[in-house]
């Protein structure tokens, strides 16, 4: 089952819209206590996607730095 991020129709206030825009709509990033915590979660999410999924998809074994730059 694929679950999308939190949509704009699920938000109520103007600050919620701004948070959703800058934090990407992912529940863990959106509900984080601070922007720094949100950014840490997003960085970890991107890193895991790059290291695990892209490497598997393309069948390559490159360092995470090279894949991240890609």
N, C-alpha and C positions, 0 to 999 in steps of 0.2 A: 504494500500500500504506500503510495507516495503522498507525503504531506507537504503542502506548500508553506512558505513563511506566513507570518501574521499579515493579513491584508488590511488595507486602509479602512474597509468597512467594519473592521473589528475594533477600531480605535475610537476614542471619544473626543479628547481635547486637542488643541493646536500643538501643545508640547508633545503629545503622543505621536502626532504626524511627523514632527521634526526628529524625534527619537527613532521612529521606524525608518525614516529615510537614511539617517546617518549610521544606524546600527544594523541595517540590512533586513530587518523583519524576522530574524531568527529569535525564537523565544529566549534562549539563554543569553544572547547578546542584548536583546531588548529589555529584559528584566534585570540585567546586571545592576549592581548598586552604584556604579560610577562609569564614566566614559573609559577610564583605564581598564577596568575589569571587562568591559564590553570588548575593547580592542584586543585584550589578551585572548578572550574566547575566539574572536574572529581570526586572529593570527593562527591559533591552534587548529581551527577548522580548515583554514586554507592550507596549512602545512600538511595536515593529514590527507586532505584531498589530493594534493600534489604528489606527496610521497607514495601513497598507496594506490589511488585510483588511476592517475595518469600513467604512472610507471607500468601498471598492470595492463591498461588499455593499449598502450603502444608497445608493450613487450620490451621495454628498455630498462637497463640498470644504470642509472646515472645518479650522481650525488644529489642530495636534496637542494643544494645551492644552485646547481645547474638547472634542475627542474623548476625551481622557484623563479629563476630568471627567465625561463622559457615562458 
